[in-house]
Amino acid sequence: MDSLFTNSFFKRVAKRLILAWNKPFVPKKRPLPMKPPMRKSTSGFSTASRNRRKIRNAAGTTTLLWLTYRKTTDGTTHTYVVEPYSFRYRRLKVGIRKMFYGFDIADGHIKSFAIKNILSARNMKDKYRPRFKVEIAQTVEDLYG
């Protein structure tokens, strides 16, 4: 056994092991994955909630809506002018997503928008004549009569 510690390499390794053995174990601190902070308005409502209110308002007054939207597939941002028609829940493989359906004026057909991906919604002053039944209501009484 003494012949092992005559070599300087083994002496250094033995010192390190003894020093490491006597130290208390402290795990390395790793940063936690951070969620982006939820954007809040001055009124305390989240962006999605504000956008839903604006969509509901545009549907109730039959005015056009200017949307800034981040596409789910590739992450690009686009703007659309739409006629609001309905909110629906879409079942996905990993859960459920609340969707907004509106008629895109530029493309000339119905499009679906995930509520959480709508960056901003602005009501325009231009009115439209509904092509389909508008299923978005201000209150339950408006919806059922």
N, C-alpha and C positions, 0 to 999 in steps of 0.2 A: 504494500500500500504506500509506503514511503517513496518508493521509486516512481510512483505516478505523479507525486507532487514536486518532484525535482525538475520536471520540465516546466518552463515558464508559461507556456500556453495553458497547461492544465491548472497552474496556480491562478492565472487570471480568471479562467472560467469558474473555478471554485469560489473565488472572491465574489464574483458577480452573483453566483447562485446564493451564497450566504447573505449578501446584501439584499437581494430580491426577496429572500425568504423572510427576512426580518421587517421588511416594509409592509404596511397595510395595503391591501389591494384597493385601488381606486379605478373604477371603470372609466373609459374614455367618454367624454361628453360629445354626443353627436347632436347636431341641430335637428329639431323636430320638423317634419314636413309642415309647411305653413299653408293654410288656406288663404286665398286672397280675402281681404276684409270686405264685408258686404257693403255696397255703396248705399249710403243713407242720404235722404234729402233733408232739408231743414225741417220738414214737417215730421220726420221720424219714420217715414215709410220707406221700404226698400224700393229699388229700381223696378223690379218686376211688379210690385203692387201698384206703383205709380203708373206704369205702362198699361196695366190692366184697367185702371180707372180711366185713362185717356182713351183706350180702345172702346170701353163701355160708353163713354161720353160721345164718341164719334158715331157709334152705332145707334145710340138713342136719338141723335140729332141728324142722322144720315148725312154726315159730312165725311169727306175723304181724310185719309190718315197718311202721314209721312212717316215711314219706318226706317230706322237704321238698324240693320240686322247682321249678326255674325253667323255665317253658314256653319252648320254642324260638321259637314263633310270635310271641308278644307280650311276652315278658319278665316276665310276672307270676309271683308265687310262690304255690304251693299246697301243701297237705299232703294226703297220701293214706295210708290204711291198706290194705296190699296183702298178698296171698299170693304169695311169690316162686316163679317157675316156670322161667325160662330166660334165658340170655344169648345174643344173636345179633349178628352183624354185618350192618348194613344198608348196601347200596350206594347212594350218592348221586351226583348229577351231578358233584360236586366231590371225591369221595373215599369213604371208608368210615367209618361211625360205629358204635361198640359200643353195643348197646341192651340194656336189661333189660326183660323181660316179666313182668308180674304181674297177678293178678286183683284189681281194685279192689273192695273190699267195699261202699263207698257206692253206686257206680254199677252194680255187678253185672255187669261184663264185663272182659275182658282189656285192659290198657293197656300201651303201650310207653313207656319212659323212656330218654332218652339218658344214658349214664353220666356224661358230663362236666357235665350240668346238674343232677345230684342234689346238693343243697347239704348235706343230712345224712340219715343213715339210722340208725334206732334199732330194736333188736330189742325186741319186746314179749313179755310172758310168756304171752299167749293162744296156744294151739295151734289148728291148723286141720286139717281132713281134706282132703287133696289132691283136687281135682276132676279134674286132669289129671296126667300123668306129670311129676314134678319133674326137670328136666334139669340142674339146678345141683348139682354134687358138690363135696365137700370135697377129694377126691384123685382121681387117675385110676382107682385101684382101685375106688372107690365108683361111678364112672361105668360101667366095663366089667366089673365083677363080681368 
